[in-house]
């Protein structure tokens, strides 16, 4: 399977833009989710419809971002909770330590801050939204 245009995949009420050039059931392959690269590898190749395999692979990768991704600008939720407020929007310039959003978890409000200076490329959250640990909240380039 291959695609030149991004696909939109809805997982737990969140929409992810996914780019897949080639799916290989026998070796690692690359996909981009919200413009961030992921390596995908199937543990046990099975004969299934390719779109079902791709969807399952995206779910696994989207929910477990790697440390490398965080270093490339993805700000991830440190714990499950609810977004109380979003302080930035796409195109905003941020400095190291600026508050990006407020995450409520265990009845406490936690400031999520910028891990680096840059421009906000993507805001994947909104006020009142529930997030899981590891979800990509904001991308800074």
C-alpha positions as CSV (number, residue, x, y, z in Angstrom):
1,X,0.0,0.0,0.0
2,X,1.2,3.5,-0.7
3,X,-0.2,7.0,-0.5
4,X,1.0,10.4,-1.5
5,X,-1.7,12.4,0.3
6,X,-2.0,12.3,4.1
7,X,-4.8,10.2,5.6
8,X,-6.9,11.4,8.5
9,X,-7.3,8.7,11.2
10,X,-9.7,9.3,14.1
11,X,-8.7,7.5,17.4
12,X,-10.6,8.1,20.6
13,X,-12.1,11.4,19.3
14,X,-8.7,12.7,18.2
15,X,-7.8,13.2,14.5
16,X,-4.2,12.3,13.4
17,X,-2.8,13.2,9.9
18,X,-0.9,10.1,8.7
19,X,1.4,9.7,5.7
20,X,2.3,6.2,4.6
21,X,4.5,5.6,1.6
22,X,4.9,1.8,1.9
23,X,3.8,-0.8,4.4
24,X,6.1,-3.8,4.8
25,X,4.8,-6.6,6.9
26,X,8.2,-8.3,7.2
27,X,10.5,-5.3,8.0
28,X,10.4,-2.0,9.8
29,X,8.9,0.8,7.8
30,X,8.3,4.6,8.3
31,X,5.1,6.6,8.7
32,X,4.5,10.2,9.6
33,X,1.9,11.1,12.2
34,X,1.1,14.8,12.4
35,X,4.4,15.3,10.5
36,X,6.5,13.4,13.0
37,X,8.3,10.3,11.9
38,X,7.7,6.9,13.4
39,X,9.2,3.5,12.7
40,X,6.7,0.6,12.7
41,X,7.4,-3.1,12.9
42,X,4.9,-5.9,13.1
43,X,5.9,-8.6,15.6
44,X,4.0,-11.4,13.9
45,X,3.1,-10.8,10.2
46,X,-0.5,-11.9,9.5
47,X,-2.6,-12.1,6.3
48,X,-5.0,-9.2,6.8
49,X,-6.4,-6.4,4.8
50,X,-3.6,-3.8,4.5
51,X,-5.8,-0.9,5.8
52,X,-6.6,-2.8,9.0
53,X,-2.9,-3.5,9.6
54,X,-2.0,0.2,8.9
55,X,-4.7,1.4,11.4
56,X,-3.4,-0.9,14.1
57,X,0.2,0.2,13.6
58,X,-0.8,3.8,13.8
59,X,-2.7,3.3,17.1
60,X,0.4,1.7,18.7
61,X,2.8,4.4,17.5
62,X,0.6,7.4,18.1
63,X,0.0,6.4,21.7
64,X,3.7,5.8,22.6
65,X,5.8,8.6,21.3
66,X,9.6,8.1,21.6
67,X,12.0,10.3,23.6
68,X,13.6,11.2,20.2
69,X,10.3,12.7,19.1
70,X,10.2,14.9,22.3
71,X,13.7,16.1,21.4
72,X,12.4,17.0,17.9
73,X,9.8,19.4,19.3
74,X,6.8,17.2,20.4
75,X,5.5,18.2,23.8
76,X,3.8,15.1,25.3
77,X,1.4,14.7,28.3
78,X,3.4,13.6,31.3
79,X,0.2,12.0,32.7
80,X,-3.4,11.4,32.0
81,X,-5.7,14.4,32.7
82,X,-7.9,17.1,31.3
83,X,-6.7,20.3,29.5
84,X,-7.9,23.3,31.6
85,X,-6.4,26.0,29.3
86,X,-4.3,26.4,26.2
87,X,-2.0,29.4,26.3
88,X,-0.5,29.2,22.7
89,X,-1.7,28.9,19.1
90,X,-0.1,27.8,15.9
91,X,2.5,30.3,14.7
92,X,3.2,31.7,18.2
93,X,6.8,32.2,19.2
94,X,7.7,30.6,22.5
95,X,10.8,30.7,24.8
96,X,12.2,27.9,26.9
97,X,10.0,27.5,30.0
98,X,7.0,29.4,28.6
99,X,3.7,27.9,29.8
100,X,2.0,26.2,26.9
101,X,-1.1,24.8,28.6
102,X,-2.5,23.7,32.0
103,X,-3.2,20.0,32.5
104,X,-5.4,19.0,35.5
105,X,-4.6,15.6,36.9
106,X,-5.5,14.2,40.3
107,X,-7.2,17.5,41.2
108,X,-4.0,19.4,40.7
109,X,-3.2,21.9,37.9
110,X,0.1,21.3,36.2
111,X,1.8,23.8,34.0
112,X,3.2,22.2,30.8
113,X,6.1,24.3,29.6
114,X,8.1,24.7,26.4
115,X,11.1,22.3,26.4
116,X,12.9,24.7,24.0
117,X,12.5,28.0,22.2
118,X,10.8,28.0,18.8
119,X,7.6,28.5,16.8
120,X,4.5,26.5,17.7
121,X,3.9,24.3,14.6
122,X,0.8,22.4,15.8
123,X,-1.6,22.5,18.7
124,X,-3.4,19.1,19.1
125,X,-5.4,20.0,22.2
126,X,-8.3,22.2,23.2
127,X,-9.8,23.3,26.6
128,X,-11.8,20.5,28.3
129,X,-10.2,17.8,26.2
130,X,-9.0,14.6,28.0
131,X,-5.5,13.3,27.3
132,X,-3.6,10.2,28.0
133,X,0.0,9.9,29.2
134,X,2.3,10.3,26.2
135,X,-0.3,12.0,23.9
136,X,1.3,14.7,21.7
137,X,-0.1,18.0,22.9
138,X,1.9,20.6,21.0
139,X,4.7,20.6,18.5
140,X,7.5,23.3,18.6
141,X,9.9,23.7,15.7
